[in-house]
Amino acid sequence: MVEMSVAGIALDAASRTPIVLLRDPSGRRQVPIWIDQAQAHNIMAGLQGTESPRPLSHDLMAALLEAGGLELRRVIVHAIEDSTFHAVLKLQEITEERETDGDEPGSEADQELIEVDARPSDAIALAVRTGSSIWMLEEVVAEASIPVDAEADAEDQSAFSRFVDDLSPAALVRHLRHRGTHEPGAKEANDDEPNNDDPSTDDP
């Protein structure tokens, strides 16, 4: 199991689709996960500590966990199948006495945590909001990682920031509708089905 950090959000030059980059502790490998615009916005807001006038979906998720007496201990991205990543949330009751030793992924204490299936983009956004750790199985990292190119990453993230700054709500809706009719190529490792968490539209 490898503890990963969010290196940032980049923009796919061909499809204009956001990519969240997870980097390993050595800084030499990173795993790109293609996500949608709304999820990219939520992750960026969490990374930057941006306060929204109204709660975003992941602010609501964090508040619901707290209201229910639960906390997110970690996120685990445990599989990649058909170019789709799979993740789980590991939750713990706040009233439980914490174990300071042996509470690692796969440990006996870890097995006692509540496990909830989640899309990686949702899990990452929630982890960023709550300051929780993000882990990935070594075999997933080995299969999906690419070498780190810091200069290219900086350019991609700058391009994404400019794209978001220039994006109007109407353009965002058009982009999400276009994504619904376009299947990414087989070489792209994606999050699960699109989540239309669009601030300009109501939930269905």
Buried (B, 14 or more C-beta within 10 A) or exposed (E): BBEBBBBBBBBBEEBBBBBBBBBBEEEEBBBBBBBBBBBBBBBBBBBEEEEEEEEBBBBEBBEEBEEEEBBBBBBBBBBBEEBBBBBBBBBBEEEEEEBEEEBBBEEEBBEEBEEEEBBBBBBBBBBBBBEBBBBBBEEBBEEBBEEBEEEEBEBBBEBBBEBBEEEEEEEBBEBBEEBEEEEBEEEBBBBBEBBBBBEEEEEE
